[in-house]
């Protein structure tokens, strides 16, 4: 109670983490260690899983709270993109050109990426972010920004740093 309920996709983009046999998901990703490789592959499907997450979690919350939506429910208004430091705010848009990769993990010596030459997965993640922003969702970068200023407040989520101050 008191925590912000925001959106981080249905499955952390693990539907796109697959082995050579076509098996996908968290178990496979942990086995092959390719979490952020090809994390974004299809703008429509990847965007829809954010919206599906909102619907599924909102239904669960309504069931648990006898139909009440908490004031800290930000599923449709606030989100964070898996694996990338992307912002879509009224005052700032920014993308991470090299956070998600196309063939090897970013720590691999053969990884080649720059601001001038972003990965295809990063380009797709920016398009997903654009779609989410156009649907009314503000996107914030890494988890660090989610910390309220006062955890002791009756409504800690009400003390989140404003988007303008974060940017």
N, C-alpha and C positions, 0 to 999 in steps of 0.2 A: 504494500500500500504506500502511495506517495511517490513511487518510481514512475518515470515517464515510460509509457508504452508506445514505442515508436517502431518503425519498420526496418528490417535488415534482410529482406527477401525471405521467401518460403524456406529455402534450403541452402542458403549461403552459396548459391550457384553450383552446388555439388551435382546437379543434374548434368552439368557440362564436364565433370571430371570422370572420365571413363578409361577403362583399360582396353587392350587390343581385342578382347572378346565382346566389347560393347556393354559391359557391366559398368554401371555408374553409381555414384553416391559416396557417402562418408567412409564406409569401410574400404571401398576401392581406392579412394583418394589417400587414405592413410597408408595403404599398401604401396601405392606407386609414388606418393610424395609430389604430386603435380597439382597442388591446390590452385595456384593462381595461373596455371598454364591453360590457355584457351578458356579462361573463366567466363568470358562473354562470347557467345557464338551466334545468337539470334535475337535481334532487338525485340521483336514482338513477344517471343516466348519468355525471354529473360525479364521483360517489363511486366508481363502478365503475372509472373510468380510473385512480384511485389504486391500486386492487387489481390491475388489469391490469398496471400499471407494476411493482408488486412481483413479480408472477409472471414477467413477461418479463425483468426485470433479474436476478432470482434464477437463472433458467434460464441466462442468459448467463454469470453469475458461476460457476455450477456447471460449465459447459462450459469456461470458461477456467481453472478451478482443479481440474479432474478430480474434480468432485463435492464439493469442500470448501466449506463455508460459512464465510466469514471471521468472526472475533469482532466485527468492526466493522460487520457487516451489520445495519442497523437499519431495513430497508425496511418491515417490518410494525409497528415500534415508534415510529418518529420520522418526522415529516413537516413540511412547510411549505406553506401554501396559496399558490398563485399570486395575485399582485396584491393581497393583503390581509394586514394585520397581525393575524392571528388566533392566539389561544392556546387550547389545550385541554390543561391539565395537571391533575394531581390537586389542586394548590393554587391554580390560577387558570384562569378562563375569561374571555376577552375577545374582542370582535369590533370590526371597523372599519366603522362605519356608512356611510362615504362613500368607501372605497377603490375599490370597483368601482361602475360607474355604469349607468344604464339607457338613456340616449340620446345624451349628449354626453360628451366627456372631462372629467375633473374640473377642468381648467384653463380650460375654456370659460366665459365670463362668465355664461352662462345656467344653469350647473350649480347646482342647488338641492338641498341635502342638509344634514341635521343629525343629531345623536344622537337627537332626538325624531322625525325623519322620515328613516330610513335608506332607501337605494335598495333596490329589489326584488332586484337582483343580490347586494347585501350580505346581505340576509335569507337568500337561497338559499345563499350561501357559509357562513353560520353553521349552516345545517341540514346541509350537507355536512360541516362540521367536527364537528358532533354525531355524525353517522353514523360518521365515521372514529374518533373517540374511543371510541364504543361498541364498535368492532371492536378496540380495544386500542392505537390509535396516539395518541401525544402529539404535539401540534402546537405549533410555535414560530413566532414572528413573523418579522420581516425577517431577511435573511441575516446581519446583524451578529452575531446570537446564536450562529452556528454555529462561531465560532472557538475552537479548543482553547486551553487556558491554556499549554500547552507543546508547540510543534511539534517540539522536539528529543527528546521522549520516544520510547521504542521503540514506544509505542502512543499517538500523539497524540489519537486519539478517546477514549481512556480519561481524558483530562484535560479533557474538556468541562465547562464550568460546569454545575452541577446545575440542574435545573428550578426548584427552590425559590429558588436564588440569582438566576436570570434573572428570575423573577417579582418 
